[in-house]
Amino acid sequence: MKKHQIILACTAVFALLFYNEAPGINISIFGVLLTLLISYFFQEKFVNRSHLILVMTSILSCFAFAWYGDAASFFSLALSILFLQFKTQDGELKIVQVFPLIFLNGITSLGRIFIFSQWLPERKIHNDFAKKLVAFVLIPVLFLGLFFIVYSFGSNHFSSLFTDYTLDIDIFQLVVITILGFYISFSFWNYWVPDVCYEFNPKLNNDFTAISEVKNQSTFSFLDLDFERKSGEITLFLLNLMLLVFIATYNYEQFFEVVEKTNLSADTHERVNAVIFSILMAVGVILFYFKGGFNFDEKAKSIKNLAKVWITLNVVLIVSAIIKNTEYVSFYGLTYKRLGVYAFLILAIIGLVISFQKIRKQKTNAYLFNQMVWYFYGTVLLCSYVNWGSIVTNYNISVNKGVEPVFLSELNFNDDTRRDYFKKNNLDGKHSEVEREELISNYQSAGFLSKALYYEFLDKKK
């Protein structure tokens, strides 16, 4: 099947799935279709385990969206399929390049659609084809039209067979859906990778290539390597010293000072924000000093050891922030934001561990970003597969924290537990509860392609 045929076929399927339908199971079906088409037509390019893993995560993400139909499962579905397409079609490019390419193709496809030579095959119309067109299509249609007019005047019943009904089709909506489907299909199957991406790709390798050149490469033109090395040692020593003091004061304020419960929220937010900025700057320091020569400098053992101490101290700081967030949860219960803090802090620890490995294994700065893309992707998958709303609700009810009716009504996918809790305690989520029940009712009454399957297994509220 050629590229233009796949684009037109996907456009037709998209129009059938989304005409007169809201986003729902139709997105999952379309996602499964794209996954299967990639797996079938480009199976010879499935050369390693990562391709099969991406096929599995794509299918699972489609099922997750069919079940939940929320933003997290949608991003999981989109990233999985885009990663699979990118990894299959341009496996030599680093996966981190997929993000700017998505943005670039989203814009350029609007113009590239009209460059027909890029995606339509060149065909010459020979005389035989013209003869067949005239003989088999134009002439029969012409005579059919003429005789239809004559017969229509002679018989009202004959005329009514073709005229006494109207097509119940929203032409405007159909045209818009078809254009949108064509745009998505074209961008997906005929995406463009500029030459600069291939030229820049070697700079994103995990390993250094010209080690002899890198060894003698200094950061500042006005400093030789000896001065720069000593400067790095002094800087990292002072940073470690300051971080030690900060960790001591940070933990003293957290665990030894008496803090009023009313101030706990503000204090926690301030301290977690400080940790976030600290980690980002910590990784920046590592990337600054170990982007080149110091990775292979035999005299740089001191700066490497100081950098490893710096990373370890930052891990200690993150652990302190995790404990503080846990204390906050114990006072107020779980929320999506507090779960998000856990996710970010765990990703920060992973990033620091990878930074440690980068120094130990003498990897490039791109190594950190290449690895973190996959961990970020794994986090998105985890967010889409797990019913966090139900976890938050069950935990908060069990500890009797964060069980305000309005808050529980605003959580997603906790409906059975929330309804039982409200009924048992004679509670009312007020306007939020009304909106939640209306949402459930709308999903349950929607057409099959517009449904989210989760709501099909909920009892209708009496």
C-alpha positions in Angstrom: 0.0 0.0 0.0 1.5 3.3 -1.1 1.8 6.4 1.1 -1.0 8.3 -0.6 -3.3 5.3 -0.3 -2.6 5.0 3.4 -3.3 8.7 3.9 -6.6 8.6 2.1 -7.7 5.3 3.8 -6.9 6.7 7.2 -8.8 9.9 6.3 -11.9 7.9 5.4 -11.7 5.8 8.6 -11.3 9.0 10.6 -14.4 10.5 9.0 -16.4 7.4 9.7 -15.3 7.3 13.3 -15.8 10.9 14.2 -18.7 12.1 12.2 -21.5 13.1 14.6 -19.5 11.7 17.5 -17.7 13.2 20.4 -14.1 12.1 21.3 -14.2 8.7 23.0 -13.7 5.1 21.9 -13.3 6.4 18.4 -9.9 7.8 19.3 -8.8 4.5 20.7 -9.9 2.6 17.6 -8.1 5.1 15.4 -5.0 4.7 17.5 -5.1 0.9 17.3 -5.5 1.2 13.5 -2.4 3.4 13.2 -0.4 1.0 15.4 -1.5 -2.1 13.4 -0.7 -0.3 10.1 2.8 0.6 11.3 3.4 -3.0 12.6 2.2 -4.5 9.3 3.7 -2.3 6.6 7.0 -1.6 8.3 7.6 -4.9 10.1 11.0 -5.3 8.5 12.2 -2.3 10.4 11.3 -3.9 13.8 14.9 -4.7 14.6 15.0 -4.5 18.4 13.0 -5.0 21.6 12.1 -1.3 21.9 9.8 -1.6 18.8 7.8 -4.4 20.3 7.6 -2.6 23.7 6.3 0.5 21.9 3.7 -1.6 20.1 2.5 -3.0 23.4 2.4 0.4 25.1 0.6 1.9 22.2 -2.1 -0.8 22.3 -2.4 -0.6 26.1 -2.6 3.2 25.9 -5.5 2.9 23.4 -7.3 0.6 25.8 -6.6 3.1 28.7 -8.1 5.9 26.7 -11.1 3.8 25.8 -11.6 3.1 29.5 -10.9 6.5 31.1 -11.1 9.0 28.2 -9.1 11.6 30.1 -6.2 13.9 29.3 -3.5 11.6 30.8 -4.5 8.6 28.8 -4.8 10.7 25.6 -1.2 12.0 26.0 -0.1 8.5 26.7 -1.8 7.2 23.5 -0.4 10.1 21.4 3.2 9.8 22.7 3.2 6.0 22.3 2.1 6.0 18.7 4.3 9.0 17.8 7.3 7.3 19.4 6.6 4.1 17.6 6.3 5.8 14.2 9.4 7.9 14.8 11.4 4.9 16.1 10.3 2.8 13.1 10.8 5.3 10.3 13.9 7.2 11.6 15.4 4.8 14.1 18.9 6.4 13.7 17.6 9.7 15.1 17.5 10.3 18.9 14.0 10.1 20.3 14.4 13.5 21.9 14.1 15.1 18.5 10.5 13.9 18.2 9.2 16.8 20.2 10.5 19.7 18.0 9.5 17.6 14.9 5.9 17.3 16.2 5.7 21.0 16.5 7.4 21.6 13.2 5.3 19.2 11.2 2.1 20.6 12.8 2.9 23.9 11.1 4.6 22.8 7.8 2.0 20.2 6.9 -0.4 23.1 6.2 1.8 24.0 3.2 3.3 20.6 2.3 -0.1 19.2 1.6 -0.1 21.3 -1.6 3.3 20.0 -2.7 1.7 17.1 -4.5 5.0 15.7 -5.9 6.0 14.8 -2.3 3.2 12.4 -1.6 1.2 11.7 -4.8 2.7 9.4 -7.5 3.3 10.8 -10.9 1.0 9.1 -13.4 0.7 9.7 -17.1 -2.8 9.2 -18.6 -2.3 7.0 -21.6 -4.8 6.7 -24.5 -6.2 3.3 -23.3 -7.1 4.9 -20.0 -8.8 7.8 -21.6 -10.8 5.4 -23.8 -11.9 3.3 -20.8 -12.9 6.5 -19.0 -15.1 7.6 -21.9 -16.5 4.2 -22.8 -17.1 2.8 -19.3 -18.0 5.9 -17.3 -18.8 9.1 -19.2 -21.0 7.6 -22.0 -23.1 5.3 -19.6 -23.6 8.2 -17.1 -24.6 10.6 -19.9 -27.3 8.2 -21.3 -28.4 7.2 -17.8 -29.0 10.9 -17.0 -30.9 11.6 -20.2 -33.3 8.6 -19.8 -33.8 9.4 -16.1 -35.2 12.8 -17.1 -37.5 11.3 -19.7 -38.8 8.5 -17.5 -39.3 11.0 -14.6 -41.8 12.9 -16.7 -43.6 9.7 -17.6 -44.0 8.3 -14.1 -44.4 10.0 -10.7 -43.7 6.8 -8.8 -40.4 6.3 -10.8 -39.4 9.9 -10.1 -40.2 9.5 -6.3 -37.8 6.6 -6.0 -35.0 9.1 -6.4 -36.4 12.4 -5.2 -38.8 11.8 -2.3 -36.1 11.5 0.4 -33.3 13.6 1.7 -29.9 12.6 3.0 -29.6 13.3 6.8 -26.0 14.5 6.5 -24.5 17.5 8.1 -22.3 18.5 5.1 -20.4 21.2 6.9 -19.5 18.9 9.8 -18.5 16.1 7.4 -16.3 18.4 5.4 -14.6 19.7 8.6 -14.1 16.2 10.0 -12.7 15.0 6.7 -10.2 17.9 6.4 -9.1 17.3 10.0 -8.7 13.6 9.4 -6.7 14.3 6.2 -4.5 16.8 8.1 -3.8 14.3 10.9 -3.2 11.4 8.5 -1.0 13.5 6.2 1.1 14.8 9.1 1.5 11.3 10.6 2.3 9.3 7.5 4.2 12.0 5.5 6.0 13.8 8.3 9.1 15.8 7.3 12.5 15.6 8.9 14.8 18.6 7.9 18.4 17.8 7.0 19.5 19.8 10.0 18.1 17.1 12.3 20.4 14.5 10.6 23.3 16.8 10.8 22.7 17.6 14.5 22.0 14.0 15.5 25.7 13.0 16.1 25.8 15.7 18.8 23.0 13.8 20.6 25.1 10.6 20.9 25.6 9.1 24.3 29.3 8.7 23.8 32.1 11.1 22.8 33.6 10.4 19.3 36.7 12.6 19.0 38.1 12.0 22.5 41.6 13.3 21.8 40.0 16.7 20.8 37.7 16.8 23.7 40.5 16.2 26.2 42.2 19.4 25.3 39.0 21.4 25.0 38.6 24.2 27.6 35.4 26.0 28.5 36.8 29.5 28.6 39.3 30.8 26.0 41.1 32.9 28.5 41.7 30.0 31.0 43.9 27.0 30.4 42.8 23.6 31.6 44.8 23.7 34.9 43.2 27.0 36.0 39.8 25.8 34.9 40.2 22.5 36.7 41.2 24.3 39.9 38.3 26.7 39.5 35.9 23.8 39.2 37.3 22.2 42.3 37.0 25.4 44.3 33.4 26.0 43.0 32.2 22.5 43.7 33.8 22.4 47.2 32.1 25.7 48.1 28.8 24.5 46.6 29.0 21.3 48.7 29.8 23.3 51.8 26.8 25.6 51.2 24.5 22.7 50.4 25.5 21.0 53.6 24.6 24.1 55.6 21.3 24.4 53.6 20.4 20.7 54.3 21.1 21.2 58.0 18.9 24.3 58.3 16.3 22.8 55.9 15.9 19.7 58.0 16.0 21.6 61.3 13.1 23.8 60.2 11.2 20.8 59.0 11.6 18.4 61.8 12.6 20.3 64.9 10.9 23.7 64.8 7.3 23.9 65.9 5.2 25.0 62.9 1.6 25.9 63.2 -0.7 23.7 61.2 -2.1 26.7 59.4 1.4 27.5 58.1 2.3 24.0 57.1 0.8 24.3 53.6 2.7 27.6 52.8 6.0 26.3 54.3 5.8 23.0 52.4 5.2 24.8 49.1 8.1 27.1 49.7 10.5 24.3 50.6 9.5 22.0 47.8 9.9 24.9 45.3 13.4 25.6 46.7 14.3 21.9 46.2 13.0 22.0 42.6 15.1 25.0 41.7 18.1 23.5 43.6 17.9 20.2 41.6 17.6 22.0 38.3 20.6 24.1 39.1 22.5 21.1 40.4 22.0 19.2 37.1 23.0 22.4 35.3 26.3 22.5 37.2 27.1 18.9 36.3 26.3 19.5 32.7 28.5 22.7 32.7 31.6 21.1 34.1 31.4 17.7 32.5 30.3 18.5 28.9 33.8 17.7 27.5 37.4 17.6 28.7 36.9 16.8 32.4 35.4 13.5 31.5 38.7 12.2 30.3 41.2 14.4 32.3 43.3 12.1 34.4 44.0 15.1 36.7 40.3 15.7 37.3 39.8 13.0 40.0 39.1 15.7 42.7 36.5 17.5 40.6 34.8 14.2 39.8 34.7 13.2 43.4 33.4 16.6 44.4 30.7 16.3 41.7 29.7 12.9 43.0 29.4 14.3 46.5 27.4 17.2 45.1 25.0 14.7 43.5 24.7 12.6 46.7 23.9 15.7 48.8 21.2 16.7 46.4 19.7 13.2 46.7 19.7 13.7 50.5 17.9 17.0 49.9 15.3 15.3 47.7 14.7 12.6 50.3 14.1 15.4 52.9 11.5 17.0 50.6 9.8 13.6 50.1 9.6 13.2 53.9 8.2 16.8 54.2 5.6 16.1 51.5 4.6 12.9 53.3 4.1 14.9 56.5 1.9 17.3 54.6 -0.1 14.3 53.2 -0.5 12.9 56.8 -2.0 16.2 57.9 -4.3 17.0 54.9 -4.6 13.8 52.8 -3.6 13.1 49.2 -4.3 15.3 46.2 -3.3 15.2 42.6 -0.7 17.9 43.2 0.9 16.0 46.2 1.1 12.9 44.0 2.7 15.1 41.3 5.3 16.3 43.8 6.2 12.7 44.5 6.5 12.0 40.8 8.7 15.0 40.2 11.0 14.3 43.1 11.4 10.6 42.1 12.2 11.7 38.5 14.7 14.2 40.0 16.5 11.3 41.9 16.5 9.3 38.6 18.0 12.3 36.9 20.8 12.7 39.5 21.5 9.0 39.3 21.9 9.2 35.6 24.1 12.3 36.1 26.2 10.2 38.4 26.4 7.5 35.7 27.3 10.1 33.1 30.4 11.1 35.1 31.4 7.6 36.0 31.0 6.2 32.4 32.3 9.4 30.7 29.1 10.1 28.7 28.0 13.2 26.9 25.5 15.7 28.2 23.0 14.4 25.6 23.1 11.0 27.5 21.1 12.6 30.3 18.4 14.0 28.1 18.2 10.8 26.0 17.6 8.7 29.1 15.3 11.1 30.8 12.9 11.2 27.8 12.2 7.5 28.3 11.7 7.9 32.1 9.3 10.9 31.4 7.5 8.7 28.9 7.2 5.9 31.5 5.8 8.4 34.0 3.1 9.5 31.5 2.2 5.8 30.9 1.9 5.2 34.7 -0.3 8.3 35.1 -2.6 7.0 32.4 -2.9 3.4 33.4 -3.5 3.9 37.2 -6.8 5.2 38.7 -5.3 7.9 40.9 -8.6 9.4 41.7 -9.8 6.2 43.3 -6.5 5.8 45.2 -6.7 9.4 46.6 -10.4 8.9 47.6 -9.8 5.5 49.3 -6.7 6.7 51.1 -8.3 9.9 52.4 -11.5 8.1 53.5 -9.4 5.5 55.4 -7.4 8.2 57.3 -10.3 10.7 57.4 -8.2 13.5 55.8 -9.1 15.5 52.8 -12.7 14.2 52.6 -14.5 17.5 51.9 -17.5 16.7 49.8 -16.7 19.3 47.1 -13.1 18.0 46.8 -14.2 14.4 46.5 -16.7 15.3 43.8 -14.0 17.0 41.8 -11.8 13.9 41.7 -12.0 11.6 38.7 -13.0 7.9 38.5 -13.9 7.6 42.2 -17.7 7.4 41.7 -18.6 4.1 43.5 -16.5 4.9 46.5 -17.6 8.6 46.6 -21.3 7.7 46.3 -21.1 5.1 49.1 -19.3 7.5 51.4 -21.8 10.3 50.7 -24.7 8.0 51.3 -23.2 6.6 54.5 -22.5 10.1 55.9 -25.5 12.0 54.4 -23.1 14.3 52.6 -23.7 16.5 49.5 -21.0 17.7 47.1 -23.3 20.5 46.1 -22.8 22.0 42.6 -19.6 19.9 42.0 -21.6 16.7 42.7 -24.3 17.7 40.3 -21.8 18.4 37.5 -20.1 15.0 38.2 -23.4 13.1 37.9 -24.4 15.0 34.8 -21.0 14.0 33.2 -21.6 10.4 34.1 -25.1 10.6 32.6 -23.9 12.2 29.4 -21.2 9.4 28.9 -23.8 6.7 29.6 -26.3 8.1 27.1 -23.7 8.8 24.4 -23.3 6.7 21.3 -20.8 3.8 21.4 -18.0 5.6 19.6 -18.3 8.6 22.0 -18.2 6.6 25.2 -15.6 6.1 27.9 -16.0 2.5 29.0 -15.4 3.2 32.7 -18.8 4.9 33.0 -20.6 1.9 31.4 -19.8 -0.1 34.5 -21.3 2.5 36.9 -24.8 2.1 38.1 -27.1 5.0 37.2 -27.8 7.1 40.2 -31.3 6.8 41.4 
